[in-house]
Amino acid sequence: MTTKEKVLNFLQNNSNQNQLSGEFLAEKCNVSRAAIWKAVNALRSEGCHIEGTPNGGYILCGDADIFSLELFNEEFKIRFPDYAKNHVEYFKEIDSTNTHAKRLLTGCGNLRDAGGRLTVAGKKYHNAVIVAESQTAGRGRLGRTFYSPYKTGIYLTLIYAPKGGITNPAKTTAFTAVAVNRAIKKLYGIETSIKWINDIFYNRKKIAGILTEGFTNFETGTIESAIIGIGVNIQPNEILPDEVKKIAGALEENPTKENHHVSRVQLAAEIAGQTISVLQENPAKIMEEYKAASFLIGQKIKVHPIIGDEKSVYSATVIDISDEAGLIIENEDGVQKTLSSGEVSIGSGNI
């Protein structure tokens, strides 16, 4: 950990709320008092409200919730020691974590050789994590914008390059949704639900979304890897357009004992680790968990085969979710079919 992170750790764990002197912090961090002063100023510049007096010391006022590469790596290592050596990149602001993942893959060559073995690039980027505090061009499904302002959520991407490539992108998305559910339940102790195929809901509001994109090897014609983007709303977002505010929620919108504050570093590390783990588990069991968390089964829905074309919309009832993550529906004529992609909604909105 850097001196800045050590100082923050001491201030955050100062349960007595007594001022910690520069001398005490310097001794604990094994640095000079000047280095402590520099670290405190750096924390203040990042938004930490640290009060101090020349002879009294420093005290942290309020919740800092600082995010950095070092803090993420430390948290990731503690929670998932098996993934401690995974490649991680952090950005305070970026256009899009998914777009950055594409840039990395475009420049690195194949992740696996003809025999399915990881190449040098594959060993670096398979299960790599890209995490950002904000995105200027965050993207959702179907070309939508995913609003990603600073300090209101977490935005991360996992590069996933399994042996044999990606044969069913929908299942990759479904498995990721299960991982996000697990992470939230572990840290917040609350049950979230899934709207087919990629949205996480809490209290009937969307609090997270997943965008899975494929990276194709043109030599073999296979989807060599998946770029899995995950965005989670933690704090209410005031810049959302009115039509989005109707369905968008946040994990800590109405804090309760059950819905307490969790640091963004903790949540990002837990989601990243859970996603890597879930993608290695028994697919049948994961699909059972996905179905159990879905709130669409048995619901009357509107199916939007062509986005923006209201004439193409039709009504149906959700019967089940297939083992391949398809939505099994029955239209008003009693005809059943399985949707592998597309958009569905309940009622007049896009819930």
KEKE-344812 format. One record per residue: residue in one letter; z, y, x of N, C-alpha, C in turn. Coordinates in steps of 0.02 Angstrom, whole numbers, padded with zeros to 5 digits, always signed. Atoms other than C-alpha are relative to their C-alpha. Example, Ala and Ser with C-alpha at 12.3 -4.5 7.8 and 13.67 -1.06 7.14 Angstrom:
A+00000-00059+00045+00390-00225+00615+00000+00060+00045
S-00003-00059-00042+00357-00053+00684+00037+00055-00039
! end
This chain:
M+00000-00060+00042+00000+00000+00000+00000+00062+00044
T+00001-00063-00036-00033+00178+00056+00067+00035-00008
T-00062-00039+00006+00108+00302+00083+00005+00031-00069
K+00001-00030+00066+00057+00389-00077+00023-00050-00053
E-00018+00051+00050+00073+00227-00176+00072-00023+00007
K-00070+00018-00011+00239+00184-00095+00046+00053-00030
V-00040-00055+00028+00308+00355-00141+00001-00004-00076
L+00004+00006+00073+00246+00336-00320+00042-00058-00025
N-00038+00059+00021+00325+00164-00330+00075+00015+00001
F-00070-00018-00003+00494+00231-00274+00019+00047-00057
L-00014-00049+00053+00484+00376-00397+00000-00033-00069
Q+00005+00033+00065+00432+00264-00542+00059-00047-00012
N-00055+00047+00006+00572+00140-00507+00069+00032+00010
N-00062-00037-00009+00705+00274-00490+00036+00004-00067
S-00030+00006+00067+00802+00217-00644+00057+00050-00011
N-00056-00048+00007+00949+00335-00610-00024+00071-00010
Q+00029-00067+00006+00831+00484-00614+00034+00052+00044
N-00026-00047-00050+00916+00560-00463-00057+00021+00045
Q+00052-00023-00046+00812+00664-00346+00002-00043+00064
L+00005+00039-00062+00750+00562-00198-00021+00047+00056
S+00013-00048-00055+00756+00660-00036-00060-00021+00040
G+00056+00014-00045+00609+00675+00081+00022-00045+00057
E-00026+00041-00055+00719+00599+00216+00005-00073-00021
F-00006+00068+00027+00756+00446+00107-00068-00034-00006
L+00067+00028+00009+00573+00420+00063-00035-00012+00066
A+00030+00009-00066+00518+00444+00243+00026-00062+00034
E-00031+00060-00030+00641+00312+00301-00026-00064-00033
K+00022+00059+00036+00590+00189+00165-00074-00016+00012
C+00072+00010-00010+00404+00215+00195-00019-00004+00074
N+00011+00002-00073+00424+00220+00385-00053+00050+00023
V+00045-00054-00019+00331+00385+00400+00040+00064+00010
S-00034-00064-00009+00372+00566+00438+00010+00035-00067
R-00011-00039+00061+00438+00690+00309-00063+00039-00018
A+00063-00035+00013+00274+00784+00329-00049-00045-00038
A+00043+00047+00035+00182+00628+00273+00022-00009-00072
I-00026+00004+00069+00295+00617+00120-00021+00061-00039
W+00020-00063+00033+00260+00799+00078-00074-00003-00019
K+00072+00006+00012+00073+00765+00093-00014-00049-00057
A+00009+00050+00053+00087+00610-00018+00019+00028-00068
V-00023-00030+00063+00184+00705-00151-00052+00049-00026
N+00051-00047+00020+00054+00843-00154-00063-00035-00025
A+00059+00038+00022-00085+00714-00170+00012-00028-00070
L-00017+00026+00067+00005+00636-00319-00002+00055-00052
R+00002-00057+00046+00026+00806-00399-00072+00019-00017
S+00070-00018+00012-00160+00840-00379-00034-00050-00046
E+00028+00052+00043-00194+00677-00473+00033-00001-00069
G-00028-00006+00066-00089+00731-00621+00072-00020-00007
C-00071+00018+00004+00086+00672-00578+00043+00063-00004
H-00046-00056+00006+00221+00791-00636+00062-00017+00042
I-00056+00013-00046+00339+00785-00487+00036+00065+00014
E-00040-00059-00014+00478+00912-00477+00039-00011+00065
G-00037+00006-00063+00565+00949-00313+00029+00066+00021
T-00031-00060-00029+00678+01070-00223+00004-00010+00076
P+00000+00006-00074+00684+01108-00036+00055-00045+00027
N-00056+00039-00026+00853+01026-00012+00020-00058-00045
G-00022+00051+00048+00867+00915-00165-00042-00063+00001
G+00042+00059+00001+00718+00800-00159-00050+00002-00057
Y+00054+00005+00050+00589+00738-00284+00021-00045-00058
I-00011+00042+00059+00594+00668-00459-00064+00000-00042
L+00061+00007+00040+00452+00604-00569+00017+00014-00073
C-00011-00018+00070+00445+00683-00742-00058-00028-00042
G+00052+00029+00042+00351+00585-00874-00033-00060+00032
D+00034+00061-00023+00233+00439-00852-00062+00019+00041
A+00055-00018-00044+00113+00452-00705-00063-00040-00015
D+00056+00046+00013+00000+00302-00741-00058+00013+00048
I+00050-00010-00052-00092+00324-00577-00041-00063+00009
F+00045+00056-00012-00243+00215-00542-00033+00009+00068
S+00035-00003-00064-00313+00175-00370-00022-00071+00018
L+00024+00066-00023-00404+00034-00281+00058-00041+00028
E-00056+00036-00031-00247-00011-00183+00048-00026-00053
L-00046+00022+00053-00138-00018-00339-00031-00057-00040
F+00033+00054+00037-00267-00125-00430+00002-00064+00040
N+00000+00060-00042-00284-00246-00285+00068-00032+00004
E-00068+00025-00004-00096-00262-00271+00019-00036-00065
E-00015+00029+00066-00077-00294-00458-00040-00064-00011
F+00045+00057+00009-00225-00414-00460+00026-00060+00042
K-00025+00053-00045-00152-00512-00313+00063-00032-00028
I-00063+00026+00028+00018-00528-00398-00014-00044-00061
R+00014+00035+00063-00054-00583-00565-00045-00061+00010
F+00048+00054-00010-00196-00692-00501-00012-00011+00075
P+00006+00009-00072-00167-00743-00320-00062-00037+00022
D+00061+00037-00018-00316-00861-00323-00061+00045+00005
Y+00057-00046+00000-00431-00711-00348+00011+00060+00046
A-00020-00058-00041-00348-00597-00219-00055+00023+00047
K+00053-00018-00047-00501-00602-00105-00065+00020-00035
N+00061-00021+00036-00627-00560-00242-00018+00072+00018
H+00024-00067-00015-00734-00408-00208+00016+00046-00058
V-00018-00049+00052-00669-00256-00303-00024+00069+00022
E+00018-00069-00013-00741-00081-00315+00031+00044-00055
Y-00034-00046+00047-00650+00066-00396-00034+00069+00002
F+00027-00067+00006-00715+00233-00458+00043+00041-00048
K-00034-00045+00046-00622+00379-00532-00048+00019-00056
E+00053-00015+00049-00786+00424-00619-00065-00031+00024
I+00064+00030-00017-00953+00335-00625-00045+00006-00061
D+00044-00002+00058-01107+00335-00735+00015-00058-00046
S-00015+00059+00039-01078+00157-00794+00016-00057+00048
T-00017+00056-00044-00991+00007-00715-00054-00054-00004
N+00054+00048+00005-01129-00106-00783-00061+00021+00040
T+00057-00026-00037-01263+00005-00710+00011-00007+00075
H-00016+00007-00071-01175+00003-00542-00006-00073+00021
A+00007+00071-00016-01166-00187-00548-00073-00019+00009
K+00072+00013-00006-01354-00191-00575-00026+00026+00067
R+00021-00027-00065-01377-00080-00423+00020-00046+00057
L-00023+00045-00052-01273-00198-00318-00043-00063+00003
L+00039+00062+00002-01370-00351-00375-00072+00011+00021
T+00069-00015-00019-01538-00267-00353-00007+00003+00076
G+00005-00009-00073-01499-00232-00171+00024-00058+00042
C-00032+00052-00040-01416-00395-00120-00039-00066+00004
G+00036+00063+00000-01544-00532-00155+00032-00052-00045
N-00026+00053+00044-01509-00699-00239+00073-00017+00016
L-00070+00019-00008-01329-00750-00268+00008-00074+00014
R-00001+00072-00013-01369-00936-00261-00067-00022+00029
D+00063+00025-00029-01497-01035-00161-00030-00053-00046
A+00035+00049+00042-01617-01167-00228+00043-00060-00017
G-00044+00056+00014-01481-01298-00217+00061+00018-00041
G-00056-00021+00041-01361-01196-00322+00060+00024+00039
R-00056-00023-00041-01250-01148-00176+00001+00076+00005
L-00006-00072-00007-01183-00972-00162-00027+00023+00067
T+00024-00032-00061-01274-00865-00035+00055+00045+00028
V-00049-00048-00027-01183-00740+00075+00014+00055-00052
A-00008-00051+00052-01214-00610-00061+00038-00029-00059
G-00034+00033+00056-01157-00735-00192+00074-00007+00011
K-00071+00007-00016-00993-00766-00104+00036+00068-00007
K-00030-00067+00005-00964-00578-00105+00004+00023-00073
Y+00004-00032+00066-01019-00533-00281+00014-00045-00060
H-00019+00042+00056-00987-00687-00390+00073+00012-00017
N-00067-00017+00024-00833-00640-00493+00026+00065+00032
A-00020-00066-00024-00833-00466-00416+00019+00044-00059
V-00025-00044+00053-00743-00331-00516-00015+00072+00019
I+00012-00072-00007-00799-00150-00537+00041+00034-00054
V-00043-00032+00049-00671-00039-00621-00002+00076+00009
A+00003-00073-00001-00675+00145-00667+00049+00030-00050
E-00045-00036+00046-00560+00272-00747-00039+00039-00052
S+00041-00035+00049-00704+00361-00834-00073-00016+00014
Q+00072+00010-00006-00891+00342-00866-00036+00059-00032
T+00039-00055+00028-01017+00480-00892-00058-00025-00042
A+00056+00028+00039-01149+00363-00965+00017-00072-00020
G-00021+00066+00023-01051+00217-01035-00045-00025-00056
R+00047+00028+00048-01157+00099-01138+00032-00057-00041
G-00020+00055+00043-01123-00014-01286-00061-00041-00020
R+00056+00040+00024-01231-00141-01376-00051+00042-00038
L+00054-00029+00040-01398-00094-01454-00012+00073+00018
G+00016-00067-00024-01416+00063-01349+00051+00054-00018
R-00050-00049+00020-01258+00146-01414+00037+00027+00062
T-00042-00030-00052-01149+00261-01310+00071-00027-00006
F-00070+00018+00000-00977+00199-01260+00038+00057+00032
Y-00034-00060-00024-00870+00355-01244+00059-00021+00045
S-00046+00024-00051-00763+00338-01088+00033+00056+00038
P-00031-00057-00035-00660+00494-01048+00057-00022+00046
Y-00051+00012-00051-00537+00503-00904+00069-00011-00031
K-00070+00015+00016-00364+00426-00927+00014-00021-00072
T-00013+00024+00069-00389+00368-01107-00013-00074-00007
G+00014+00071+00005-00446+00191-01069-00014-00029+00069
I+00023+00032-00062-00507+00068-00939-00070-00028-00012
Y+00070+00020+00005-00687+00021-00904-00016-00043+00061
L+00011+00044-00057-00731-00128-00797-00059-00047-00013
T+00056+00047+00003-00873-00248-00759+00015-00059+00046
L-00006+00061-00040-00868-00427-00697-00070-00028+00012
I+00063+00033-00016-01017-00503-00607+00013-00075+00001
Y-00013+00072+00009-01028-00686-00656-00064-00039+00013
A+00060+00036-00021-01151-00803-00570+00015-00075+00006
P-00018+00071-00003-01112-00984-00618-00059-00043+00025
K+00053+00046-00021-01208-01132-00548-00042-00018-00060
G+00044+00014+00056-01360-01159-00657-00018+00062-00040
G+00016-00062+00034-01363-00978-00714+00033+00006-00068
I-00027-00014+00066-01324-00908-00886-00047-00030-00052
T+00043+00032+00050-01391-01020-01023+00012+00027-00070
N-00016-00026+00066-01304-00937-01171+00040+00064+00007
P-00036-00063-00008-01261-00752-01152+00050+00013-00056
A-00046-00011+00056-01180-00751-01325+00068-00034+00013
K-00063+00034-00015-01051-00879-01269+00039+00036+00055
T-00033-00038-00052-01015-00777-01114+00037+00060-00030
T-00033-00056+00034-00977-00628-01226+00060-00025-00040
A-00055+00027+00041-00871-00735-01343+00060-00019+00043
F-00055+00021-00045-00770-00807-01199+00037+00062+00028
T-00030-00062-00026-00741-00631-01131+00045+00031-00053
A-00041-00027+00055-00676-00576-01302+00067-00037-00003
V-00062+00039-00001-00549-00718-01294+00045+00023+00057
A-00038-00023-00058-00496-00660-01121+00034+00067-00013
V-00029-00066+00016-00469-00481-01181+00057-00008-00049
N-00054+00014+00047-00367-00545-01328+00062-00027+00035
R-00056+00030-00036-00259-00649-01212+00037+00053+00042
A-00030-00050-00043-00230-00504-01093+00043+00049-00041
I-00037-00047+00043-00177-00386-01233+00063-00032-00028
K-00059+00035+00028-00061-00515-01310+00053-00008+00054
K-00048+00011-00054+00020-00551-01142+00038+00064+00017
L-00032-00063-00022+00054-00368-01100+00032+00039-00057
Y-00026-00040+00057+00080-00291-01272+00038-00042-00051
G-00032+00043+00049+00139-00441-01371-00028+00007-00070
I+00030-00009+00066+00019-00401-01513-00061-00045-00008
E+00058+00042+00015-00117-00503-01598-00059+00046-00016
T+00062-00036+00016-00292-00429-01593-00050-00050-00027
S+00050+00044+00030-00442-00498-01686-00069+00018+00026
I+00068-00008-00026-00627-00517-01648-00049+00007-00056
K+00057-00007+00045-00777-00454-01744-00061-00024+00038
W+00059+00029-00033-00929-00558-01701-00048+00055+00021
I-00016+00050-00050-00984-00550-01572+00041+00030+00057
N-00025-00031-00062-00913-00424-01452+00054+00053-00008
D-00048-00054+00010-00784-00308-01530+00070-00027-00012
I-00071+00017+00008-00594-00317-01522+00031+00052-00047
F-00030-00043+00050-00498-00247-01670+00076-00007-00001
Y-00072+00000+00011-00317-00198-01698+00015+00048-00057
N-00014-00041+00060-00251-00132-01864-00065+00026-00031
R+00064-00015+00031-00430-00134-01930-00039+00055+00035
K+00036-00049-00039-00489-00017-01793-00025-00033+00065
K+00028+00028-00062-00602-00058-01645+00034+00032+00060
I-00034-00027-00059-00504-00041-01484-00032-00023+00065
A+00035+00022-00061-00620-00130-01362-00068-00028-00017
G+00068+00026+00009-00801-00179-01340-00024-00034+00063
I+00027+00039-00056-00899-00297-01229-00076+00006+00000
L+00073-00001-00007-01077-00278-01165-00019-00048+00056
T+00023+00049-00049-01152-00430-01078-00075+00009+00011
E+00070-00008-00018-01316-00403-00987-00018-00053+00052
G+00022+00051-00047-01418-00530-00891-00038+00029+00059
F+00039-00019-00059-01488-00514-00716-00044-00059+00017
T+00047+00055-00004-01645-00619-00702-00029-00009+00070
N+00034+00018-00062-01714-00709-00550-00073-00013-00019
F+00070+00005+00022-01902-00683-00570-00036-00059+00033
E+00031+00058-00032-01943-00825-00450+00011-00063-00042
T-00016+00061+00038-01857-00956-00558-00005+00011-00075
G+00002-00014+00071-01864-00867-00725+00066-00010-00035
T-00065+00012+00030-01679-00898-00753+00042+00064+00002
I-00049-00054-00002-01539-00777-00794+00052-00022+00052
E-00042+00023-00056-01451-00795-00627+00073+00020-00008
S-00069-00024+00007-01298-00693-00670+00008+00043-00062
A-00017-00043+00056-01211-00601-00809+00039+00060+00026
I-00037-00062-00015-01150-00422-00797+00041+00014-00063
I-00044-00003+00059-01001-00417-00914+00040+00064+00001
G-00035-00063+00004-00943-00243-00961+00053-00001-00054
I-00056-00001+00048-00776-00217-01047+00030+00070-00001
G-00031-00065+00008-00711-00053-01115+00057-00004-00050
V-00059+00003+00044-00537-00034-01191+00027+00071-00011
N-00031-00064+00017-00470+00119-01282+00076-00009+00001
I-00073+00005-00004-00287+00142-01234+00033+00058-00037
Q-00025-00060+00034-00251+00320-01290-00053+00027-00048
P+00048-00029+00047-00331+00411-01438-00050+00045+00036
N+00055-00038-00032-00497+00492-01392-00024+00054-00048
E+00015-00056+00045-00522+00664-01468-00073+00022+00003
I+00069-00024-00006-00702+00687-01410-00050-00044-00038
L+00046+00044+00036-00774+00548-01517-00034+00036-00057
P+00034-00027+00060-00905+00596-01647+00036-00025-00062
D-00036+00017+00061-00839+00592-01825-00017-00069-00026
E+00018+00066+00027-00938+00436-01872+00031-00056+00040
V-00032+00051-00042-00861+00342-01725+00075-00001-00012
K-00072-00005+00011-00684+00405-01760+00022-00042-00060
K-00017+00038+00060-00690+00315-01928+00020-00072+00016
I-00014+00070-00016-00686+00145-01844+00036-00010+00066
A-00029+00008-00067-00620+00179-01669+00076+00010-00001
G-00072-00006-00007-00437+00152-01629+00019-00002+00073
A-00024+00004-00068-00329+00142-01474+00063-00043+00001
L-00057+00045-00006-00200+00017-01413+00066+00035-00010
E-00064-00036+00003-00064+00149-01400-00004+00060-00046
E+00008-00055+00046-00118+00259-01544+00064+00016-00038
N-00064-00008+00035+00045+00230-01638+00051-00044+00034
P-00045+00041-00040+00170+00169-01508+00060-00025-00040
T-00059+00030+00029+00304+00050-01570+00032-00045+00053
K-00032+00046-00047+00423-00073-01489-00048-00056+00018
E+00048+00054-00012+00286-00204-01509-00062+00026+00037
N+00062-00028-00028+00150-00085-01449+00018+00053+00052
H-00027-00046-00049+00234-00008-01298-00052+00019+00053
H+00047-00022-00051+00154+00080-01151-00007-00051+00056
V+00016+00043-00057+00069-00026-01018-00045+00041+00046
S+00041-00039-00046-00006+00049-00861-00072-00025-00001
R+00071+00018+00000-00194+00051-00848-00016-00050+00055
V+00010+00047-00055-00186-00040-00682+00019-00071-00022
Q-00022+00066+00023-00088-00183-00761-00051-00030-00049
L+00047+00026+00050-00208-00199-00908-00067-00018+00031
A+00064+00014-00033-00364-00190-00800+00004-00064+00040
A-00008+00060-00041-00299-00322-00681+00007-00063-00043
E-00010+00058+00044-00245-00437-00822-00065-00020-00034
I+00064+00015+00033-00412-00423-00913-00049-00031+00049
A+00046+00027-00050-00512-00453-00754+00018-00073+00017
G-00021+00068-00017-00410-00606-00707-00008-00049-00057
Q+00007+00044+00058-00407-00678-00882-00073-00017-00012
T+00071+00013+00011-00596-00660-00895-00026-00052+00050
I+00021+00049-00050-00627-00753-00731+00027-00069-00018
S-00031+00064+00017-00506-00889-00787-00032-00033-00061
V+00028+00028+00062-00575-00911-00963-00070-00028+00011
L+00068+00023-00012-00752-00929-00899-00003-00066+00038
Q-00004+00064-00035-00693-01082-00801+00033-00055-00043
E-00037+00048+00041-00599-01166-00944-00046-00042-00044
N+00037+00044+00045-00652-01298-01070-00035+00040-00055
P+00036-00041+00049-00790-01217-01175+00018-00014-00073
A-00015+00018+00070-00747-01312-01334+00066+00031-00021
K-00065-00028+00017-00566-01255-01329-00003+00076-00005
I+00007-00073+00003-00616-01075-01294-00034+00020-00065
M+00033-00017+00062-00734-01076-01443+00047-00008-00060
E-00050+00008+00053-00593-01141-01553+00045+00062-00003
E-00043-00060-00003-00486-00994-01495-00038+00060-00026
Y+00041-00055+00023-00630-00875-01528-00005-00001-00077
K+00006+00006+00073-00654-00940-01706+00066+00019-00034
A-00066-00014+00029-00467-00929-01740+00015+00075-00001
A-00013-00072-00004-00467-00746-01689-00050+00041-00040
S+00051-00037+00037-00622-00699-01790+00024+00018-00070
F-00019-00019+00068-00591-00600-01949-00059+00002-00048
L+00058-00001+00043-00767-00620-02018-00008-00062-00042
I+00010+00063+00036-00758-00801-02074+00027+00006-00071
G-00018-00005+00071-00757-00805-02264-00014+00069-00030
Q+00011-00068+00024-00801-00620-02277-00072+00010-00024
K+00066-00022+00021-00947-00543-02371-00021+00056+00047
I+00023-00048-00050-01052-00444-02248-00069+00027-00016
K+00068-00026+00000-01208-00340-02228-00032-00019+00067
V+00036+00019-00061-01335-00406-02103-00054+00053+00013
H+00049-00051-00019-01440-00277-02009-00049-00029+00050
P+00047+00031-00046-01589-00371-01936-00038+00050+00043
I+00036-00053-00037-01678-00211-01884+00043+00063-00003
I-00045-00057-00002-01561-00073-01829-00038+00064-00019
G+00031-00062+00022-01602+00089-01919-00045-00008-00060
D+00043+00013+00058-01707+00005-02054+00042-00026-00057
E-00045+00019+00055-01600+00006-02211-00033-00049-00048
K+00034+00046+00046-01733-00088-02308+00006-00073+00021
S-00006+00069-00024-01707-00241-02199+00070-00029-00009
V-00069+00023+00007-01520-00251-02234+00007-00046-00061
Y-00013+00045+00056-01462-00396-02342+00073-00024+00002
S-00070+00023+00007-01296-00467-02404+00005-00074+00015
A-00011+00071-00014-01222-00632-02350+00076-00012+00005
T-00069+00020-00010-01059-00727-02332+00005-00040+00065
V-00009+00037-00063-00995-00788-02164+00033-00067-00014
I-00025+00068+00011-00971-00976-02169+00041-00024+00060
D-00034+00026-00060-00921-01013-01990-00032+00032+00062
I+00030-00018-00065-00957-00982-01806-00017-00065+00035
S+00022+00062-00031-01058-01115-01716+00031-00009+00070
D-00026+00015-00067-01008-01199-01553-00038+00039+00054
E+00039-00041-00046-01143-01092-01471+00010+00074-00012
A-00020-00069+00014-01062-00931-01535-00048+00035-00048
G+00042-00030+00051-01190-00904-01673+00039+00010-00064
L-00034-00014+00063-01136-00830-01840-00036-00036-00056
I+00030+00039+00054-01169-00953-01981+00013+00036-00066
I-00006-00039+00062-01204-00858-02142-00038-00034-00057
E+00036+00024+00059-01261-00896-02318-00021+00062-00041
N+00022-00059+00038-01369-00768-02410+00012-00010-00074
E-00015+00002+00072-01361-00731-02596-00040-00053-00037
D+00039+00055+00030-01492-00866-02630+00028-00068+00019
G-00030+00064-00020-01379-00998-02554-00031-00031+00062
V+00033+00025-00061-01485-01017-02397+00043+00016+00061
Q-00039-00010-00060-01389-01041-02236-00044+00009+00062
K+00034-00009-00064-01444-00981-02065+00051+00020+00052
T-00045-00018-00055-01367-00948-01895-00028+00059+00038
L+00020-00059-00038-01375-00777-01815+00022-00008+00073
S-00017+00003-00071-01382-00778-01626+00007+00069+00030
S-00006-00069-00023-01391-00589-01609-00006+00045-00061
G+00007-00047+00055-01398-00433-01714+00065+00035-00017
E-00056-00041+00021-01277-00323-01809+00021-00018-00070
V-00026+00012+00067-01165-00357-01958+00056+00050-00014
S-00053-00046+00018-01044-00247-02053+00033-00022-00065
I-00037+00013+00062-00914-00256-02191+00004+00065-00038
G-00005-00060+00041-00920-00133-02334-00054+00050+00018
S+00049-00052-00011-01007+00033-02314-00002+00024+00072
G-00002-00021-00069-00955+00062-02134-00027-00053+00047
N+00023+00047-00051-00990-00028-01972+00057-00043+00026
I-00055+00044-00019-00829-00126-01970-00024-00073-00003
! end
